[in-house]
Amino acid sequence: MSNPVAPNPTPVAHLASASLGERLRYLPHYLLPQRLLTALTYRVTRVRIPWFKDALIRGFSRHFRVDLSEALEPNPRAYADFNAFFTRPLRPDARPLTSGERALCCPVDGAVSQAGTAAADTLLQAKGRLFSLTALLGGDGQLAQPFQNGSFATLYLSPRDYHRIHMPLAGQLRTMLHIPGRLFSVSPLTTRVVPELFARNERVVTVFETAAGPMALVLVGAINVASIETVWAGAITPPLGTTVRRWDYPRSGEGAVHLARGAEMGRFNMGSTVIVLFGPGAVRWENEIRAGATLRMGRRLGKITQTAGAA
């Protein structure tokens, strides 16, 4: 069921973090027809003409040095279209899950953009550049409140990465939001240049009940991310939409969604960013989870330090 939520509040103030040269270099991107280009990408990546999709897959694989030996289907010609190749499943043994009752699995292949603790309602986007947690969650202060002063990790997926998203730990889905917005790139350069990037781009917010308390996985769209899917609802975008949509889910019965640790929860049809949120004191990231660190899905991201309901 879809319910409206409050519009995004004014984002927090920020300090300049990009050089003048970087800002000038990115300036033309503000003028790009983001939605038109993304709609075109959607169509092109679903063309099934053999010579066309094979050439696209071959060129992409060569340019980004894609490792198809990890794929369940290593033959690039076997994919029906480029999108099927881009969202390819991996062999069952390609991403073993970290062990330990309290261990958190990394949800994606990618690199850490930022990780740490929120300062009240403020998250770090890049050095000297901040954004609002409440704005990230669609302006819903009640939804954001449990995550204020909590732990966050922003994980960037490059084009060569595996693009399915998995559960850091077992969870019961309670809420999902689709928040329309811009479609800026989410590259490292863009995070330094575009103010409040993650709270401005289109995104899908999912909130789960877990052993560590509430957990949010925010799937941030970007230019050429032609579709974001979840395993329980299918494609959330397109259409891109103009208003916030909200769905609430029961704990049991028809419509309930419970996912195990490591289970697939969604995917990007073309790449982007996932932001993981926990409440204050609930988890502790591993020491190496810092800006620039590269990760693989299933690796140990951190551990639960306070179980739900504990003092």
C-alpha positions, 0 to 999 in steps of 0.5 A: 500500500502506498502512503505519502510522507513529508517532503524532503527538508532543507539539507544541512549546510556544507563546506566546500570539499572539491577543488575549483578545477573539479567543480568546473570539470563537473559543471556540464553534468548539471545540464545533462538530460538525466532522465532521457539518458537513463531511459535510453540506457534502459532500452539499449541494455534490453536489446536482444539482437545477438550481434548488438548485445554480444558486442556491447557485453564484449566491449564492456567486459574488456574495458572494465576487466570483468571477471566472468570466471566467478559467474554462474554462466561464464559464457558472455554469449549466453546472456539474453541481453546486456542487462542480464549480463550486468546483473549476472548471478555468481557461483554459489561458492564465489562469495562465502559468508563470514562466520559468527553469530554476531557478524555482519556480512557486507551486502555488496561488492564495492568500495567504502565511500565513507563509514562511521557514526552519524552526528545527530542527523548529519552524515558525512558524504565526503571530506568537508561535505555533509548531508541530512539523514532525515533528507536521505529518508525522504524527509520522514523524521519519525523514520530517521529518528532511530538512526540518529547518532547511529552507524552508517556505511556508504558503499560504492559499486563500480561498473565492473562490480557484482550488482546484486545486493544482499542482507548484512544479517537476517531481517523482517521488512517493515517499510519501503519508500521510493523517493524520486529525485535527480540522477547525478553520477555517484562516482567519487568525484561527484561525491566531492562536488555535488552537495547533498548528493545522496539526499538528492538522487532517486533512491529506494529506502528499505527498513528492517527489524533485525537482531541489532534493532532497526536496519536501513538499506538505502539503494541510491540511483544514478544516471544510467541506473535504469531500474532498481529492483527488490526481490519482494516487489520486483522493479520499483523504477521505472517509472521514475515518478514525481512523488514519494511512495511508501509501503508498510509490511506486516510482521507475519501473514500475507505480505510479510517479508523475512530474509536470511543473512546473505540472502539477495534483497535487490539489485541495480540494473546498472550500478550505484551506491548502497548506504547501510544504517543502524541505530546508536551503539548497535554495531561496530564496523571492522577497523579496515572499513574506512574510505577507499577500502575495497570489499566483497559481498559476504565479507565481514563488515562489522559485528553486532554490539547491542541486541534489540531490546538490550539496555 
